[in-house]
Amino acid sequence: MLPAQGENNAVQALRETEIIMLLNAILPVWLRQLGSIKNQTEDAVDQLADSVSSIVKHFGRAGVSNVSGQVIRGDVDNLLLSLQYQDRVNQMLTVVIDDMSRLQRIITINNGRIPAPDEWLSELSSRYTMHDERDRHQQAARNGDGGNAKPDSDEVTFF
């Protein structure tokens, strides 16, 4: 083996080790964020179905002329709130997808520097727009797991 070839193999092995270390740090964070997105989407779909069902039930039971405006207004408000999850989920997904794209760019550049896991996670955390994202990030980074964190509340965050 030529000296230059051995040096290239050593550099490549070091690079692969750095990539593995980085993946071990960021995959749990991505998994936790995606788990939360999944849970929030399921909850929003359930709320949406309940709201539509309630509206239909009120109209079907009493007829339009006898339906209380307040009851319908409340059902429509609940319907609109359940639709707001789209903005929230879109923001959360965008952060994760952008981070995956960033990793792909770094891996495909043969001579690109592989950031240290702490550096990467700090940069990722700086792009979150909501406190619960940062909380899940810190939990996953600290625990090294990607557990499906259930959202802390049923509140809708407006932007």
C-alpha positions, 0 to 999 in steps of 0.5 A, spaced: 500 500 500 502 506 498 503 511 504 498 516 500 493 511 500 494 509 507 493 516 509 487 517 505 484 510 508 485 513 515 482 520 513 476 516 510 475 512 517 476 518 521 470 521 517 466 515 517 467 515 525 465 522 525 459 521 521 457 515 526 458 519 532 454 525 529 448 520 527 448 517 534 447 524 537 442 527 532 437 521 530 434 521 537 432 528 536 429 527 530 425 521 532 422 525 538 420 531 534 417 526 528 414 522 534 411 529 537 408 531 530 405 524 529 401 525 535 399 532 534 397 530 527 393 524 530 390 529 535 388 534 530 384 529 526 380 526 532 378 533 534 377 535 527 372 529 526 369 530 533 367 538 531 364 536 524 360 530 527 358 535 532 356 540 527 352 535 523 349 532 529 346 539 531 343 540 524 340 534 523 337 533 530 334 540 531 334 543 524 337 549 522 332 554 524 332 551 531 339 550 532 342 555 537 347 559 534 352 559 540 352 551 540 354 552 532 359 557 533 362 553 539 363 547 534 365 552 528 371 555 533 373 548 535 373 546 528 378 552 526 382 550 532 383 543 530 385 546 523 391 550 526 395 544 527 397 545 520 401 551 521 405 548 527 406 541 524 409 545 518 414 549 522 416 543 526 417 538 519 421 544 516 426 544 521 427 537 521 427 536 513 432 542 513 436 539 518 436 532 514 438 536 508 444 539 511 446 532 513 446 530 506 450 536 504 455 535 509 456 527 507 456 528 500 462 533 500 468 529 501 472 534 504 467 537 508 468 538 515 464 534 520 461 538 526 462 535 533 455 533 535 454 538 540 455 543 535 450 540 530 445 540 536 446 547 538 445 549 531 439 545 530 436 547 537 437 555 535 432 554 529 426 551 533 420 556 534 416 553 539 418 552 546 416 545 546 420 543 540 426 545 545 424 541 550 423 535 546 430 536 543 433 537 550 430 531 553 432 527 547 439 529 547 440 528 554 437 521 554 439 519 547 432 516 545 427 518 540 421 516 545 414 519 542 413 525 547 406 526 547 405 534 547 404 537 553 397 540 552 392 541 547 393 548 546 394 551 539 399 556 538 398 561 534 403 565 530 
